[in-house]
């Protein structure tokens, strides 16, 4: 099993990408791994470009920026334009609700936002994406993401976010069964 993962989560402010990076890092810490999480965003808190980077490693992390991503999540057209070339070598997960279907073997499209809306909680698309990514890549165990969610949110918000997480894990299982990643 891979020991080090470098992850980019990119989209726009308000999509919960920074929170997703924090939760991913907290889940990795629960697994005894070292983590570095950084974030950058435009001057607009909602709608401007937003990005979180997470490095997870069993060893000490010296350089604290992603140099060679292993996984990328893009949730906007701007993020897709910036990171689509990486799909030649790494999995790029994207939201088919917000972006056109992408051609190429390393593009993995899922209707994150549509599924979150069906749950009645459009703001949980990021949790569905985390469920899919963790289940398909092994970055962290989904159970540890659920624990990180429980630690971060009030009871009702934690329940909603866990529901979204497990929906994503289920979507990943279907993808695997269909010969995906």
Residue, then its C-alpha position, 0 to 999 in steps of 0.5 A: x500500500x502506498x505510504x505517501x499521498x499528495x492531494x489537491x482539492x480545487x474549486x471555488x470558495x464556499x464549496x467546502x474544499x478547505x474544510x475537506x482538506x482539514x478533515x482529510x488531514x484529521x482522518x490521517x492523523x487518526x491513522x497515525x500518519x503525518x500530515x501537512x494541510x495548506x490552503x489558498x483562496x482568492x480575495x472573495x470568500x465565496x465564488x473566488x478560486x479556492x484550493x486546499x493541498x494535503x500531504x499524508x505520509x508515514x515519514x516526516x514531511x519536509x517540504x510542505x507543498x504538493x510537488x507531485x499530486x497523486x489525487x486531484x479533485x476539481x469542482x469548477x471549470x477554472x480548476x479543471x482548466x488548471x489541473x486537467x493536464x494532470x489526468x495524464x498521470x494521476x486520477x482527477x475526480x470532478x463533479x459531473x453536475x457542474x462540469x462537462x464529461x471529460x474524456x480520458x482514462x484518469x478522469x473520474x466524474x461523479x454527480x457530487x452536487x446533484x447527489x447532495x441536493x437529492x439528500x436535501x443538503x447541497x452543501x455536502x457535495x464535498x463530503x460525498x467527494x471525500x467518500x468517493x476519493x477515500x474509498x477508491x484511492x485508500x488515502x484514509x479509511x472512510x471510518x476515520x473520516x467519519x470520526x473526524x466529522x463527528x469531532x468537527x460538527x454538532x450532532x445534527x450536522x455530523x449526521x448529515x455529513x456522515x450520510x453524505x460521506x457514506x453515500x460517496x463510499x457507496x458510489x465508489x463501490x459501484x465504480x469499482x464494480x463497473x471496472x473503474x479505478 
